Amino acid sequence: MTQAVAMAEAPQEVRARLALALDVDDMVVALRLARQVGPWFGVAKVGLELFTAAGPDAVSALIESGFDVFVDLKLHDIPTTVERSAKVLGALGVTYVTLHAHGGSVMLRAGVDRLAHGAQAAGVPAPTALAVTILTSDPDAPPHILGKRVKAALEGGCGGIVCAAADISEARQLAPRLHIVVPGIRPEGTTHDDQARRATPAEAVQMGADVLVIGRPVTHADDPAKAAAAIAASLG
C-alpha cells in the first residue's frame, strides 16, 4: 500500500462506521484531533471527561466541524433524572446517546422518550439511544448478563446497544435489528491498555459491528492522521 493510497479520504460509508473517542479534557485538543482524522472518521465521541470539561459546547463545536456526535454519558439513575437529562441531550442535535442497560427497561424507556421529546422541541432529528450492555474492560461478567441487558434494550425502545465484539453474535440472535456499536478496538501491533475484551477493526466488522469506537490507538499515535487512515484502509 502506497502512502498516497493510505492517506486518501475514506468513503462516507467507512467514515460513518468509525467513531473517534475524544477522551481528553481540553476542547482545543479535542477539535484539533477530530479535524486531523476527519477524512477517515465521521463520528466524534464525547465522553464524561470532555463533557465535564466543556459541556454542550463540545457537542456544538464538533457538529459545526461536520461530525456526527456520539454523547457517551451512560445515563444511569432513577427514571425521572434520566428523563430530564435525556431531554437536554436530545435537543443538542447529536446522533447517538448512551444509557446503561443495568438501569432496566423502565429507565431506558424514560430516556428514549425524552430524547425524542427534546429533539422534537429543538427541531432536530432524534438521536439513537444505545444501551450499554457489558463494559469491554470487564472480563468477568456472568454469561446471562448480556441477554438480560439486550432484552432490557429492546423493551426500553433503544435503537442500538454497545457491546464487545465477542458478544455480537449472541446479541444479533436476540435482537437482529438493533444497531451495534463496539468499543475495545485495537489494531494489530497496538497496546491493549485496559481493554480486556478487544478486537481488531476488521475482526469487529466481520463479526457484524455497525460502528467501531477507537480512541488511544489514534489519539495517542505519533501521527493520528496516518493511524486513522490505516484503520479506514483496513476496512476497505
PEMOHU-V198876 format. One record per pair of residues at least 12 apart in sequence whose C-alpha atoms are under 8 Angstrom apart, sorted by the first residue. I is the first residue (numbers start at 0). GAP is how many residues later the second one is. D is the distance in Angstrom with one decimal. If there is no record, write none. Layout:
i:I gap:GAP d:D
i:I gap:GAP d:D
This chain:
i:5 gap:220 d:7.6
i:5 gap:223 d:5.8
i:5 gap:224 d:6.1
i:5 gap:227 d:6.5
i:6 gap:218 d:7.9
i:6 gap:219 d:6.7
i:6 gap:222 d:5.5
i:6 gap:223 d:7.8
i:7 gap:31 d:7.9
i:7 gap:221 d:7.3
i:8 gap:30 d:4.9
i:8 gap:31 d:5.9
i:8 gap:220 d:7.7
i:9 gap:29 d:6.2
i:9 gap:30 d:5.0
i:9 gap:219 d:7.7
i:9 gap:222 d:6.4
i:9 gap:223 d:7.5
i:10 gap:29 d:7.9
i:11 gap:30 d:7.7
i:13 gap:26 d:7.4
i:13 gap:27 d:7.8
i:13 gap:218 d:6.7
i:13 gap:221 d:7.3
i:13 gap:222 d:7.7
i:14 gap:24 d:7.5
i:14 gap:25 d:5.2
i:14 gap:26 d:4.6
i:14 gap:27 d:4.4
i:14 gap:28 d:7.3
i:14 gap:217 d:7.6
i:15 gap:25 d:7.0
i:15 gap:26 d:5.0
i:15 gap:27 d:6.4
i:15 gap:195 d:7.4
i:16 gap:24 d:7.6
i:16 gap:25 d:7.4
i:16 gap:26 d:7.7
i:16 gap:193 d:6.1
i:16 gap:194 d:4.3
i:16 gap:195 d:6.0
i:17 gap:22 d:7.5
i:17 gap:23 d:5.0
i:17 gap:24 d:6.2
i:17 gap:25 d:6.1
i:17 gap:193 d:5.9
i:17 gap:194 d:5.2
i:17 gap:195 d:6.3
i:17 gap:196 d:7.4
i:17 gap:214 d:7.9
i:18 gap:22 d:6.0
i:18 gap:23 d:6.5
i:18 gap:24 d:4.3
i:18 gap:25 d:5.4
i:18 gap:26 d:6.2
i:18 gap:51 d:7.9
i:18 gap:192 d:6.9
i:18 gap:193 d:5.9
i:18 gap:194 d:4.7
i:18 gap:195 d:6.2
i:19 gap:14 d:7.4
i:19 gap:21 d:6.5
i:19 gap:23 d:6.2
i:19 gap:24 d:5.0
i:19 gap:25 d:5.7
i:19 gap:193 d:6.0
i:19 gap:194 d:5.3
i:19 gap:195 d:5.6
i:19 gap:198 d:8.0
i:20 gap:23 d:6.4
i:20 gap:24 d:4.7
i:20 gap:25 d:6.7
i:20 gap:26 d:7.5
i:20 gap:192 d:6.3
i:20 gap:193 d:5.7
i:20 gap:194 d:4.4
i:20 gap:195 d:7.8
i:21 gap:12 d:7.8
i:21 gap:22 d:6.9
i:21 gap:23 d:5.8
i:21 gap:24 d:5.9
i:21 gap:25 d:7.1
i:21 gap:28 d:7.1
i:21 gap:193 d:6.6
i:21 gap:197 d:7.7
i:22 gap:23 d:7.2
i:22 gap:24 d:6.4
i:22 gap:25 d:8.0
i:22 gap:26 d:6.0
i:22 gap:27 d:6.3
i:22 gap:192 d:7.3
i:23 gap:25 d:6.1
i:23 gap:26 d:5.6
i:24 gap:24 d:5.5
i:24 gap:25 d:4.8
i:24 gap:27 d:7.7
i:24 gap:28 d:5.4
i:24 gap:29 d:7.7
i:25 gap:24 d:6.8
i:25 gap:27 d:6.8
i:25 gap:28 d:7.6
i:26 gap:23 d:7.2
i:26 gap:26 d:7.8
i:26 gap:27 d:6.5
i:26 gap:31 d:6.5
i:30 gap:30 d:7.8
i:30 gap:31 d:7.0
i:32 gap:186 d:6.8
i:32 gap:191 d:7.5
i:33 gap:28 d:7.9
i:34 gap:30 d:7.6
i:35 gap:188 d:7.0
i:35 gap:189 d:5.6
i:36 gap:187 d:6.8
i:36 gap:188 d:5.1
i:36 gap:191 d:6.0
i:36 gap:192 d:7.7
i:37 gap:29 d:7.8
i:39 gap:188 d:6.2
i:39 gap:189 d:6.0
i:39 gap:192 d:6.0
i:40 gap:187 d:7.3
i:40 gap:191 d:7.9
i:41 gap:24 d:7.9
i:41 gap:25 d:5.5
i:41 gap:26 d:6.3
i:42 gap:24 d:5.4
i:42 gap:25 d:4.7
i:42 gap:26 d:5.7
i:42 gap:27 d:6.8
i:43 gap:18 d:7.2
i:43 gap:23 d:6.1
i:43 gap:24 d:6.3
i:43 gap:25 d:5.0
i:43 gap:26 d:6.0
i:44 gap:24 d:5.9
i:44 gap:25 d:4.5
i:44 gap:26 d:5.9
i:44 gap:27 d:6.6
i:44 gap:168 d:7.9
i:45 gap:12 d:7.6
i:45 gap:13 d:7.3
i:45 gap:23 d:7.2
i:45 gap:24 d:6.0
i:45 gap:25 d:4.9
i:45 gap:26 d:5.9
i:46 gap:24 d:6.1
i:46 gap:25 d:4.7
i:46 gap:26 d:5.8
i:47 gap:24 d:6.9
i:47 gap:25 d:5.7
i:55 gap:36 d:7.4
i:58 gap:12 d:8.0
i:58 gap:33 d:7.3
i:58 gap:35 d:7.4
i:59 gap:32 d:7.4
i:62 gap:31 d:7.9
i:67 gap:26 d:6.6
i:67 gap:27 d:5.8
i:68 gap:25 d:5.0
i:68 gap:26 d:5.5
i:68 gap:27 d:6.6
i:69 gap:24 d:6.3
i:69 gap:25 d:5.8
i:69 gap:26 d:4.5
i:69 gap:27 d:5.9
i:70 gap:23 d:7.1
i:70 gap:25 d:6.1
i:70 gap:26 d:4.9
i:70 gap:27 d:6.7
i:71 gap:24 d:7.9
i:71 gap:25 d:5.8
i:71 gap:26 d:5.1
i:72 gap:24 d:7.3
i:72 gap:25 d:6.0
i:72 gap:26 d:7.1
i:73 gap:23 d:7.8
i:73 gap:24 d:4.7
i:73 gap:25 d:4.2
i:73 gap:26 d:5.0
i:73 gap:58 d:6.9
i:74 gap:23 d:6.5
i:74 gap:24 d:4.3
i:74 gap:25 d:5.8
i:75 gap:23 d:6.2
i:75 gap:24 d:5.5
i:75 gap:26 d:7.6
i:75 gap:27 d:5.7
i:75 gap:31 d:7.8
i:76 gap:26 d:6.9
i:76 gap:30 d:7.6
i:77 gap:29 d:6.7
i:78 gap:27 d:7.0
i:78 gap:28 d:4.6
i:78 gap:29 d:7.8
i:78 gap:31 d:5.8
i:78 gap:32 d:7.4
i:79 gap:30 d:7.5
i:81 gap:25 d:7.0
i:81 gap:28 d:6.8
i:81 gap:29 d:5.6
i:82 gap:27 d:5.3
i:82 gap:28 d:5.0
i:82 gap:30 d:7.7
i:82 gap:31 d:5.4
i:82 gap:32 d:7.8
i:83 gap:30 d:7.3
i:84 gap:26 d:8.0
i:85 gap:25 d:5.4
i:85 gap:26 d:7.5
i:85 gap:28 d:5.5
i:85 gap:29 d:4.9
i:85 gap:32 d:7.4
i:86 gap:24 d:7.8
i:86 gap:27 d:4.7
i:86 gap:28 d:5.0
i:86 gap:29 d:7.5
i:86 gap:30 d:6.4
i:86 gap:31 d:4.3
i:86 gap:32 d:7.5
i:87 gap:27 d:7.6
i:87 gap:30 d:6.2
i:88 gap:26 d:6.6
i:88 gap:29 d:7.2
i:89 gap:24 d:7.2
i:89 gap:25 d:4.2
i:89 gap:26 d:6.3
i:89 gap:27 d:7.2
i:89 gap:28 d:4.6
i:89 gap:29 d:4.6
i:89 gap:36 d:6.3
i:89 gap:37 d:6.4
i:90 gap:24 d:7.5
i:90 gap:27 d:4.6
i:90 gap:28 d:4.4
i:90 gap:29 d:7.6
i:90 gap:30 d:7.1
i:90 gap:31 d:5.2
i:90 gap:32 d:7.9
i:90 gap:33 d:6.9
i:91 gap:27 d:7.4
i:91 gap:30 d:7.8
i:91 gap:32 d:8.0
i:92 gap:26 d:7.0
i:92 gap:31 d:5.6
i:92 gap:32 d:6.7
i:92 gap:33 d:7.5
i:92 gap:34 d:7.4
i:93 gap:32 d:7.9
i:93 gap:33 d:5.8
i:94 gap:31 d:7.5
i:94 gap:32 d:4.5
i:94 gap:33 d:6.1
i:95 gap:31 d:5.1
i:95 gap:32 d:4.8
i:95 gap:33 d:6.0
i:95 gap:34 d:6.8
i:96 gap:30 d:6.5
i:96 gap:31 d:6.4
i:96 gap:32 d:5.1
i:96 gap:33 d:6.0
i:97 gap:31 d:5.9
i:97 gap:32 d:4.7
i:97 gap:33 d:5.8
i:97 gap:34 d:6.5
i:98 gap:12 d:7.6
i:98 gap:30 d:7.1
i:98 gap:31 d:6.2
i:98 gap:32 d:5.1
i:98 gap:33 d:6.1
i:99 gap:31 d:5.4
i:99 gap:32 d:4.7
i:99 gap:33 d:6.9
i:100 gap:30 d:5.1
i:100 gap:31 d:5.4
i:100 gap:32 d:5.7
i:100 gap:48 d:5.4
i:100 gap:49 d:7.7
i:100 gap:51 d:6.4
i:100 gap:52 d:6.4
i:101 gap:30 d:8.0
i:101 gap:31 d:7.3
i:101 gap:47 d:6.7
i:103 gap:45 d:7.6
i:103 gap:48 d:5.7
i:103 gap:52 d:7.8
i:104 gap:47 d:4.6
i:104 gap:48 d:6.4
i:104 gap:49 d:7.9
i:104 gap:50 d:5.6
i:104 gap:51 d:4.4
i:105 gap:50 d:6.3
i:106 gap:49 d:7.5
i:107 gap:23 d:7.7
i:107 gap:44 d:7.7
i:107 gap:45 d:7.0
i:107 gap:48 d:4.9
i:107 gap:49 d:7.4
i:107 gap:50 d:7.2
i:108 gap:46 d:7.6
i:108 gap:47 d:4.1
i:108 gap:48 d:5.9
i:108 gap:49 d:7.6
i:109 gap:46 d:7.9
i:111 gap:17 d:6.2
i:111 gap:44 d:7.3
i:111 gap:45 d:6.6
i:111 gap:46 d:6.5
i:114 gap:12 d:6.9
i:114 gap:14 d:7.9
i:127 gap:30 d:7.2
i:127 gap:31 d:5.4
i:127 gap:32 d:7.0
i:128 gap:29 d:5.0
i:128 gap:30 d:5.4
i:128 gap:31 d:6.3
i:128 gap:32 d:8.0
i:129 gap:23 d:7.9
i:129 gap:28 d:6.0
i:129 gap:29 d:6.2
i:129 gap:30 d:4.6
i:129 gap:31 d:4.6
i:129 gap:32 d:6.3
i:130 gap:18 d:7.9
i:130 gap:19 d:7.8
i:130 gap:22 d:5.7
i:130 gap:27 d:6.6
i:130 gap:29 d:6.4
i:130 gap:30 d:4.5
i:130 gap:31 d:6.0
i:131 gap:29 d:5.7
i:131 gap:30 d:4.7
i:131 gap:31 d:6.7
i:132 gap:12 d:7.9
i:132 gap:13 d:6.2
i:132 gap:16 d:5.6
i:132 gap:17 d:6.9
i:132 gap:28 d:6.8
i:132 gap:29 d:6.0
i:132 gap:30 d:5.7
i:133 gap:12 d:6.8
i:133 gap:28 d:7.8
i:133 gap:29 d:6.1
i:133 gap:30 d:7.4
i:134 gap:28 d:7.0
i:134 gap:29 d:7.4
i:135 gap:27 d:7.2
i:135 gap:28 d:5.6
i:135 gap:47 d:6.9
i:135 gap:48 d:5.8
i:135 gap:59 d:5.8
i:135 gap:60 d:6.1
i:135 gap:61 d:5.1
i:135 gap:62 d:7.0
i:136 gap:47 d:7.9
i:136 gap:57 d:5.9
i:136 gap:58 d:4.8
i:136 gap:59 d:5.0
i:136 gap:60 d:6.5
i:137 gap:58 d:6.6
i:137 gap:59 d:7.5
i:138 gap:57 d:6.0
i:138 gap:58 d:6.6
i:145 gap:21 d:7.7
i:145 gap:25 d:7.6
i:146 gap:23 d:7.8
i:146 gap:24 d:7.2
i:146 gap:27 d:7.3
i:149 gap:21 d:6.7
i:149 gap:24 d:7.2
i:149 gap:25 d:7.3
i:150 gap:23 d:7.6
i:153 gap:21 d:7.4
i:157 gap:20 d:8.0
i:158 gap:19 d:5.6
i:158 gap:20 d:6.2
i:159 gap:18 d:4.5
i:159 gap:19 d:4.1
i:159 gap:20 d:5.6
i:159 gap:21 d:7.5
i:160 gap:17 d:6.8
i:160 gap:18 d:6.3
i:160 gap:19 d:5.3
i:160 gap:20 d:6.2
i:161 gap:18 d:6.0
i:161 gap:19 d:4.8
i:161 gap:20 d:5.8
i:161 gap:21 d:7.5
i:162 gap:17 d:7.1
i:162 gap:18 d:6.5
i:162 gap:19 d:5.4
i:162 gap:20 d:7.1
i:163 gap:18 d:5.5
i:163 gap:19 d:6.4
i:163 gap:20 d:6.8
i:163 gap:33 d:6.4
i:163 gap:34 d:6.9
i:164 gap:17 d:6.1
i:164 gap:18 d:7.9
i:164 gap:32 d:7.6
i:164 gap:33 d:6.9
i:164 gap:34 d:6.4
i:164 gap:39 d:5.4
i:164 gap:42 d:6.8
i:164 gap:44 d:7.2
i:165 gap:31 d:7.3
i:167 gap:12 d:7.6
i:167 gap:39 d:6.6
i:167 gap:40 d:6.6
i:167 gap:41 d:7.1
i:168 gap:38 d:7.0
i:168 gap:39 d:7.7
i:178 gap:31 d:6.3
i:179 gap:28 d:7.8
i:179 gap:29 d:5.5
i:179 gap:30 d:5.3
i:179 gap:31 d:6.6
i:180 gap:28 d:6.2
i:180 gap:29 d:5.9
i:180 gap:30 d:4.7
i:180 gap:31 d:6.0
i:180 gap:32 d:7.2
i:181 gap:22 d:7.4
i:181 gap:27 d:6.3
i:181 gap:28 d:7.8
i:181 gap:29 d:6.2
i:181 gap:30 d:5.0
i:181 gap:31 d:6.0
i:182 gap:15 d:7.8
i:182 gap:29 d:6.0
i:182 gap:30 d:4.6
i:182 gap:31 d:6.6
i:183 gap:12 d:7.9
i:183 gap:13 d:6.5
i:183 gap:14 d:4.6
i:183 gap:15 d:6.6
i:183 gap:29 d:7.2
i:183 gap:30 d:7.2
i:184 gap:13 d:5.6
i:184 gap:14 d:5.2
i:184 gap:15 d:5.5
i:184 gap:16 d:6.0
i:184 gap:19 d:7.8
i:184 gap:27 d:6.9
i:184 gap:28 d:6.6
i:184 gap:29 d:5.7
i:185 gap:12 d:6.4
i:185 gap:13 d:5.9
i:185 gap:14 d:5.0
i:185 gap:15 d:6.9
i:185 gap:28 d:7.5
i:185 gap:31 d:6.7
i:186 gap:12 d:7.6
i:186 gap:13 d:4.7
i:186 gap:14 d:6.2
i:186 gap:30 d:7.3
i:186 gap:44 d:7.3
i:187 gap:12 d:6.5
i:189 gap:27 d:6.5
i:190 gap:26 d:7.7
i:200 gap:30 d:7.0
i:200 gap:33 d:7.3
i:200 gap:34 d:7.1
i:201 gap:32 d:6.4
i:201 gap:33 d:5.8
i:204 gap:30 d:7.7
